[in-house]
Every structure is written in C-alpha cells, then in structure tokens.
Amino acid sequence: MQTLKHHAARLLAATCLCLCAGAALAVPSAPFHHVDIDTSALGTGTAYLGIDFLSVGGATPASATVGNLAGALLGIPVATGSVAADPAGVLTFTSDAGGGDWFQAIQLGGHFGFDVSFATGAGSDGSTFSWSLFDDTHYLGVDGNLGSIDLHPEAPADARLTIAPDNAFSTVRAVPEPSTLLLVALSGCGLVAARRRRAG
C-alpha cells in the first residue's frame, strides 16, 4: 500500500511538471527585450545614441515602447517623427507617417541599456526598430546600426520578431513574462517534492 502511495505521488508530481513545462513552452514570446550597449572600447568622448522605428508608408499599425533607459546620458534628447515621451521618460514610437527617430548625447566609456516591447496589428507590412552610436562625422562600433529588431505581423506568434545583434558592442536578451518564471519555479518545486518523497 505504501508503494502504491509513492507511485501515485510520483505520478502526480510528474503530471504537474509536464503541465507546467508545457504551459511555459506555449508562451508565444517575451513581453519585452533588454538591449545592452557596451561602449567601453570606444573611448571616453561624447557621442550620440540613436533609436529609430521605421516603416513603409501604409504599413501595418505598430508601436515600440522604450523604457528603463540607463547610462551616462547628456543634455536634452531630440525626437523627430512619430515619437512621444511621457514624464517618466518612457518613449513610444509608432508607425504613423513612416515612424520616428530619437537621439540622445551620451558619454562613452560605459554601458547603456533599455527595455523595448512591441505591439502590432494584423497585416503583411512590417516595421524595423534599430539603435546606433555615432559622432559628428561617422558611426561608432560598426558602419551602421548596432542592432535591429524586425517586426513581421503576418508571422506566427513565435516568429514575429527577427533580432540582429551581430557585433561585440550590443546584445539583446528576451525577458520572460512573470507567469512563465512562476511556471518554471513550480516545475522545480515539483521535482524537489518528487525527490524528497522518493528519498523518504
């Protein structure tokens, strides 16, 4: 009888683990991505950080929201096109009229970072979110954008973003939803409980 209880408990823990893991895998995409820019190899002078959200005329309505901008920022930023900033410093780019640009003077020599999330309607024309570093005469780090994220509104949920960080100066990582982290934690608890029951 005791062995039957142990088997039932293990079966219940395994079922819970499978359900939690399956639910975690079913989450279509991270709600936001964190972009990190490393300028430590680019000297210590003044430069500019540029963030762009561009689309073709008549593109599927889309937006990019940028928050938690961190680093040695200097002066007052300049925005052109469809960009709005709230009092907390959160930037909202939209695909209206081809998108918009945002520029901020920075002090080179350290790390800069921000979080970005996207929303898009149904359609077939995408938009591109990108970031770059430059001074008064040329791009820094690479000849062009340090990275970009292309939006594909017509693609399945898990393939709507194409991320292109292809150099040593910029990295992008997906930040999972809190519910996904909770499911992973519950799965781990299920494993621990099953091991303890087996050991007991």
Secondary structure, DSSP 8 states (H G I E B T S, - for coil): -HHHHHHHHHHHHHHHHHHHHHHHHH--S-SEEEEEEE-TTS-SSEEEEEEEEEE-TT---EEEEEEEEES-EEEEEEEEESEEE-TT--EEEE-GGGEEEEEEEEESSSEEEEEEEEEE-SSS--EEEEEEEE-SSSBSSSSS-SEEEEE-TTS-GGGSEEE---STTEEEEEE--HHHHHHHHHHHHHHHHHHHHHH-
